[in-house]
Amino acid sequence: MLASRSLVWLAVCAVLLGLSGCGSCKTRGQEPIEYRGGHTIPPDNLVYETSAPFGEYLHFPAGRTYDLMHELAATPYLVASYIAFNRVIEQDDDGNTGNYAESAGNQVVVECQDEERVRVRNDTCADMYLRVVLEANAESLEANHPCL
């Protein structure tokens, strides 16, 4: 009797563990998706963003890799990334959204950055949405980590 209760309890724990998302997912090895959307900000074209803060973010599931084709006048020195769990971020009448935050840790991994692209990858098992802002400096033309 005690053995059958233990087996039932073990089976319930295994099912709950499987449903909790505590498993393995593939976060490496996916082909990068070239993203040519977004826009640079005139007149100097030294700032790029994939979308406005209150707009449509990029789908960023586990392991997704984007090559952000930024068209900046120089290699970006700053990569700022924001994540959300809603695809479209809207501002309420009171100005408060609470729908996005700066990424942290391995949520957005910058794999390389040069004069053409910045490659970012979701190194987590979470399904989220992404916004990236890049800043360049006209005097700095060297690639930090060239994309090959």
N, C-alpha and C positions, 0 to 999 in steps of 0.2 A: 504494500500500500504506500509506504513512504517512498519507495523507488519510483512508483508510477507518478506520484505527485512531483517528485524531483524532475522526472522526464518532461512532464507537462510544463513545469515552471521554466525549464531550460529551453523548451520549444517556444514558449511565449517570449522569453528574453531574446532569442535569436530573431524572431519575427520583428519585434520592436526595434532591435538594432538595425535590421535591414531597412525598415521604414524610416528610420531617423536620418538617413542620408550618410551615415558613418560607414562609408565604404570607399572604394577607390574609384577615381574617375581619371580620364586621360586629359592632362593639362599641357602636354608637350607633343610636338610632332605634327601639328596641324599646319597646312599650307596657309601663309598669310593672305588675307583678303585686302586687295588694294582699295583704299577708300579715297576717292577724289572729290568728295563733297566738302562741306565746310567752307570757310572763307577766310581770306586775309583781311586785315583792317588797314585801309589806306590812311595817310598818303605814303607811308614808308614801307608798307608790307612787311613789318617786322613782328606782327602778332597774328596768330592763326587760331581759330577755334573750330571744332567739329560741329558745334551748334551753339546757339545762344543759351544763356543760363536757363531761361524758361522757354524750352523748345523740345524738339524730339531728339532723344539720345540714341546712341548706337547700341544694338543688341550685343551683349557681351557675355555669352554663356561660358561654361567651363572650357578652358584651353583655347578659346578664340584668340586669334592673332590678327591684328590689323597693321597694314602698312599705311600710315597716314601720309598721303602725298600732299605736302603742305604748301608748296610754291612760295616759300618765304624768300626774301632777298639774301638770306644767309642761313647757316646752320643754327638751329635753335640751341640756346644754352639752358633754357628752362622748360621743363615739361610738367605741367600741372594737370592732374586727373581728378575727375569727380565721378562718383557712382550713385546710382539710384535703383530703386526696385520698381519704378514706373517708367514706361517708355517716353511718355510726354510729361514734362514738368510744367505745371501751370501755377501762376501766382494768384492767390486768393485776394479778395477785395481788401483784406486787412494787411496785405503784403507779406504774410507768413505762409511758408510752404512746408518746410521740414521734410522735403522730398528728396534731397540730395546732400551728399557730404563729400569731403575730400577723401580720396582713397588712402589706404594705409597698408603697410606690409606687402604681401604678395598679391593683393587684389589687382593691381596694374603693374606689371613688370616691364620696364623699358629695356628692350633687347639691343636696340641700336638707334642712332640718330645721325643724320648727315644732311647735306644740302638739298636732298630730294625727299627724304622720308624720315619718319620716326616710327619704329616698330614697337607696338605694345601688345602684351599677352596677359590674359586672365590666368593666373597660376593657382586659382582656387577651384573648388567644385561648385561654387555658387553661380546662379543664373542672375545676371544683373544688366544694367544699362550704363553707358559710358559717355562722358564728355571730356575732351582734352583741349587744353589751351597751351600753345607753344609761344615762346618769346625768343627772338633773335636779336643780335647786336650787329649792326652794319660793319663794325671793325673786326669782328670775329668770324672768319670764313672757314676755319678748320673744323673738320668733323670730330665730334667727341668719341663716338664709337661707330665707325663707318658700317653701313649695311652692305653686305656682300651679296 
